[in-house]
């Protein structure tokens, strides 16, 4: 397989996941885009030397757009723009996120509508190749006019200012550039602005959150199916005839997966007839409706984020074929913020129904299992406090799922009077994913414990395989013991997709 080629407008979310998962991404620019990039750079250079005012080329920025800049100060303007915007705070973004930011920024610039030099795009790709990652503080962007502060820290690294993590070592940016044979860039007209304008940080965070949510949805279906068997629930609600009448895409997909997970279960066959309970509680019976709606939300978010990754979110935009530079608002990250809110809502609901299934398992009134899943309730507390932990984490996720896109605050002396808050909307997804992984871990452990009480009957082949993987981390609970580290161990298996890949 040859080295991957960066083709603006052709990025795919699953392919991006493979690209940025490990250091040393050797990504090359599709040569067919080079002429357009060069034509746009020439048009910007001409505008910088002209008498007419062109925003960000020979003017100040934001509220200072009416201030003209002389041709002799154009390069200094771009440098000072970067320096003035390096105001980010907080812990640095994770390496995977920074790699994705570099890919998305290079792709956006390579469309040929930003007016940057080819060398600037190549510098971003060189940093990726050497895993020389700008240290980008996570906080400080409102998601319009682009992710200004975080992208300024990325851009500062290109000009030798700030810090770079090179193969795990944090160095002054100029020293790190020297080690990889890259000279600090001298930014030409509009280049600083093109590097700063854009939604690449919020989009990278949202895509990362989407990847996590997809894996957690699969683990949530596995946990739900295991709980159905542990509680001797019914698979009738997953019948395709029921789903067909609802006509919801996600519901049908989820029901089919749940049915496949339970196929061949001896536990299910043991109570198919003569069970007086008739109907299961909603947390078992309505999984296709709830988890299917989450599937639909994640599907919608994926479309929005993939389009954003393939678009140009710069301003002003350069149209060399028309000889025009047009000011607009493509830097506004509202679509990303709303996509992130969708992902957050889906993760909150996956955890909500999971926590209710845990509560069902520890309550003998329906599950027909010993109280708190212990052979000796009273002397032992079993899964009593594990459920409390899940409830605490789920409460946090309910709070974090509140919509962020509606929380606009004006900036830049009211010039930028409506912003998206997309960066926080996307950044909070990582915390939610960690909480949800632990909630699902508690359910998987509780369901495995419940299945122990159904022996010698066996669950389905797929669920028995998952059961074995859980037991490799968390043995059967006989008498009380510390469970916290086991919960975290199962949560890690959930996070990396080890349990869902059955």
N, C-alpha and C positions, 0 to 999 in steps of 0.2 A: 504494500500500500504506500503510495507517494505521500509527500507532505501535504497537509490541508491547505486549500486555497481560500483566501478571503474574497468572497464575491458579494459586494453590497447588494442588499435586497433579497439575498438567498439564504439567510441564516435560519436554522431550524433549532428549536429549543433543545431537543434531545441530543443533537450533534454538538451544540455548545457545551452541554454537560460533559461530554467526553473530552472536548478540547481543553477545558479549564480545570479538570479534575486533578491534574498532576503538573509539576513544574516543567519548564522547557518546551513550551508550545512553539513549534517551528512553523509559523503561519506566513504564507506569502500572498502578496496582493495580486489579484487578477490584473494582468497587464493591460487588458482592454479598457480599464478605467483611467489609465495614466493620462491620455490626451485630454480628457475632460477636466481632470484635476488641474493640469497645467494651464488650460484655457481659463479656468475660473481664477487661478492665481494671477494671471496676466491682467484680467479685467479688474481685480482688486488693486493691483499695483497702479494701473492707470487711474483708478478712482482716487487713490491716495495723493496723486500728483495733480489732480484737477482742482478747479476753483469751487465746484459744487460740493455741498456738504453731504457726506455719506456716513450714516450712523456707524460708530465703532471703528471706522476706517480713519477719518480725519475729524472726529468729534469726541467729546467726552461720553460717559456712559450713564445710563439710567436718567436721573433727574438732571445730570450735567450734559445731556445730549445737545443742548444749544451752544455749548462751548466749542469753538473751532480749534483744531490742532494744526500747526504748520507742518509741511512735508518733512522738514528736518527733524521733527519730534515723533514721527509715526512709530518708529521702532521702540523708542523709549516709552511711548504711550502703552504699547502692548506689554512691555516688561512690568511697568508700574501697575497695570491692570491686574496681572497675575499676583504680584506681591501684595497689593492692597486687599485682594480677595482671599488670601490665605489666613482665614480666621476660624477654621474648623477647630473643634474641641472634642474631647472624649477619647475613648479607646480606638485604636486603629481598626479599619475594616479588615476582615479576614482575607487571607491570601487568595482564596478561590474567588471571592467577590472582586478583588482588585484585578485579577486576571481578566475576569469578565468585563469589568469597566474598560480596560485597555482594548479588548476586542471590539466592544460596542462603539467606543469612540473612534477607533481606526475605521470601522465599517461606515459610520456616519460621515466622517470626513471624506472617505474615498468615493462617495457618490459624486463628488465634483460640484457641490453646491455651496461650499464653505469658503473657498478661496485660499486654502492653505497650500503650501508647497508639498510636493511628493515626499521630500526629505522628512517633513514633520510626521507624516503617516508612517514612513519607514522607521523612524526613531521609536514610535510606539511598538512596532512589531519587533524591533531589536530588543527592547526591554522585555517583551514577552519571551523571546527566544532564550534569554539569559536568566529568566525569572527574577529580573531586577524590578521589584514592585514598589512604586511610590507608597510612602506611609501616609494614608489618608484618614484623618480623624472622622469618626462616624457621624458626628453631630454638627449642625450648623447650616443645613440647607432647608429652604421652605418649598423646594420643588418648582420654582419660577423666580427669576428668569433663568431656568435651568438649575442644575445642582452646582451653584456657583462656588461656594467655599470648598467642598470636597474636590471638585474638578480643578480648582486653583492649586490645591496641594499636588494633584497629579501633574499639572502643568509646570508647577514650580520645580518638580524633580527633573523635568526635561531641560530646564534652563540652569540646572545645577544648584537649586535652592531647596531647602527642606531635607528630608531623609528618604532613603531607599532601603528596603529589605532585599539584600542580595544573598540568595541561597540561605535564608534564615538569619543572616547577620544584618543588623541595622547600622547603616553607615550614613555620613553626610552625603547628600545627593551628588555633589561634584566628584567625590572620591569613588562612589559606586559607578558613576558613568565612566570614569577613567579606567576602572577595572575591566569594563566590558568593551572598551575601545570606542566609546561614543562621546563626541564633543558636546558640551552644553549648547543647546540651540540658541540662535539669535532670532527672535520672532519677528517676522515681517508684518506688513499691514494686515490687520484683522485677525492674525493667527492666534493671538492671546484670547481674543473674544470668541473665536471659533472653538478653541479648546475648552473654554469655560462654559459657554452656552451649551445646553443639552441636558437630556434626562438620563444620561448613561449610569449614574450612580443609583438613582432611585429604581431604574429599570433592572440593573444588575441585582439589587437587593430583592426586588419583587420576583424576578425569575428564580433566584436562589430559594426564596420562600415557596414558590410554586413547585420546584423540584421536591422540596421537603414534604409539602402537603400531599403530593401525588403518592409518595412512598407511604405516608401515614394513612392515607385513605385505604391503600391495599392492606396494610396491617390492621386497620380498623375492621375491614371485612373478615379477615382471618379471625380476629378476636371475637367478633359477633357470631360467626359460625361455631366456634368452639364453645361459646357460652350457650348457644341453642342446644348443643348436644349435652353439655354439662348439666343444664337445667331440665333435660328431657323435653325440650321445646319441639315445636312442629316446623317442618319444612314446607307445609302447604302454602303459607303466604308467599313463597317464592315461585309458585307455579306460573309459567309464562302466560297462561290465559288471563290471569288477574292483571298482569302488567300491560298486556295488549290493550285492555279496555281503558287504561289511564293515558296511554300514548305519550308518556314522558321518557325521553331517551335514556337518561341516567338511571331511572328506576328499572328499566328493562335490563340494562347492563349489569347493575348491581344484583338484581334478583337472580340472574343467570349465574353469576359468579358464586353467590351464596349456595345455590343449589348444587353446583359442581363441588364446592368445598365439602358439602355434607354427603355427597353421593357415596353409597356403599357403607354407611354407618350402621353397625349392629345396634348401637344405642338407640338410634331412631327407630329401627324396626321393632325393638323390644316394647314400644308403647304406641305403635301406630294405631292399634285398635284397643278400645276399652279405656281410654284415658278420660277421666271425668272433667278435666279442666277445660276442655272444648276450645278455648282461645287463649293465646299467650298475651302477656302484657305488651304494651306498645314497643318497649325497647327491644323486644325480640321480633314481634310481628311486623312492625313498621320500618324495619331496616331498609327495604328497597325504596320506600318513599323518602326517608330522611337521608340516607347515604347516597341515594340517587340524585337528590337535589344538590348535595355537596359535589357529586361528580359533575353535574351540569355547571355549577358555579366555577369549578376549576377549569372546565373546558372553555367556558366563556373567557376566563382570565387568560388562559393560554393564548387564545386568538389575539387578544388585545396586546399582550406582551410580545408576542412574536412579530406583530405588525410594528410595534414600537422599536424593537431591535433592528428592524429592516428599514426604518425611516430616517429622516433627517430632522433633527430638533434644534437646529442652529437658528441664529438671527443676527443680522439680516442674511437673506439667502441670495446666492449668486447664480444667475442664469446666463452663462456665457453665450449660449445659442441665440439669446435675445439681446445681449449686451446690457442687461439690467441687473441691478442689485435692489432687492425688494425687502422692506421691513415688514415683519409679521409677528406671530406669537407661537411658533412651533415649539419653543422652549417650555411652554406651560405643560406641566406633567399631570394634568387632571386625569387623563385616561389611565395612567400608571397608578395614581392614587386610588381610583375606583376599582381597578383590577386587584390591588393589594387589599382593599376592603372586602372584596369578594372572597379572596383566599382566607383572610382572617375569619370571616363568617363561617366558611366551610370547616376550618380547623376547630372553631369553637363548637360547632354542632357535632362533629365527629367525636369530640371529647365528651360532650353533653350526654349523648346516648350511650357511650361507653361507660361513663360513671354510673348511669342508671342500671346498666347490666351488672356491674360489680355489686351494687346495692341489692339487686335481685338475688345474686348467687349466695350472698352471706345471710339471706333471710329465708329460713326454712319454710315459711308459710306458702311460698310458691315453688321454690327450687327443689323441695323435698330432699334437701341436703342437710347435714348437721349445721347447727348455728355457727356462723363465722368460719365455716369450712374446716373445722378442727375436729378430730375424733373425740376429744375430751373437752367440750365447751364448759367454761366455768373455771376449771383449773388452767386451761389455755384460752387465750383470746383470739388465736388464729389470725384471720385476715381483718379483724375489726379496725385496726388503726391503718392498715394499708388502704382501706376504703376511705378513711379520713384524709389520708395524704392525697388520694386521687381527687376527692372533693375540693381540697384546698387549691390544687393545681388547676382544676376546672374553673373555680371561682376566678382565679387570675386571668384565665383565657377569656371568660365571659367579659370581664372588664376590658381586656386588651382588644376585644373584637368590636368595641364601639367604633362607628365610622370616623375616619380621620379626614376624608376629603372635604367634609363640611366645615372644617376648622380653619378657615382663612384668616390671616392677619396681614394688614397692609404693611409694606416695606418701602424703602427708598423714597421717603418723603411723599408717600402716596402716589408716586409714579407707577409703582408696581403694587396696585391696590387690591388685587385678588390673586392669591397664590394657592398651590395645591396641597402643600404639606405631604407630598408623595414620598419623600425620603423617610420620614418617620413612619408613614403608613406601611412602607415596605420593610423598614428596619425592624419593626416590632414583630414581624413574622417569625424571625429566628427564635425569639423568646417563647412565642406561642408553640412552635414546633417542639422545642425542648420539653415544655410542660406536657404537651399532648403525647409525646413518646413515652413519658413516664406514666400517664394515665392508662395508655394502652398496655404498658408493661404490667401494671397491676391487674388489669382484666385478664391478660393472657395467663398470668400466674394463677389467678383465682379459677379460671376456667380449667386449667390443667389439674388443679387440685380437685375440682368438681368431678372431672373425668376419672380421677383415681377412685372415687367412691362408686363409680359405675362398673368397675372391674368385676368379673372377668370380661364383660362386654367391651368391645373395641369401637372406637370412633371410625371415621372414614380413613382411607389410606393417606390422603393429603393432611388431614388434621392429626393423625398419629405421627406423621413426619414432623409437623410443627411441635407437637407435644414433646417429642424426643429432643428437639433443639432447645425447648424451654427447660426441660429437665437437665440438660447438660450445663445449664447456668444456675438453675434453681431447683434443688431436689425436692421431693415430696415433703410436705410439712407434717411431721408427726407431733412433736412438741414445739412450743414457742421458741423462736430464735430471732436474731437480728435479721430483718428482711431488707433494710435500706439498700445495702450494697447489691443484693440480688435484683432488686427493682431496677437499679441503675444499670446493671449488667444486661438485663432483658431489654431495657429502654435503648441501650446502645445497639443491640441486635435489631431492634425495630428501626432505629434511625438509619442504619446502613442497609436496610432492606433484607437482612439475612433471613428473617422469619417469613416475610411475605413471598420470598422466592422459593415456593414449594410446588 
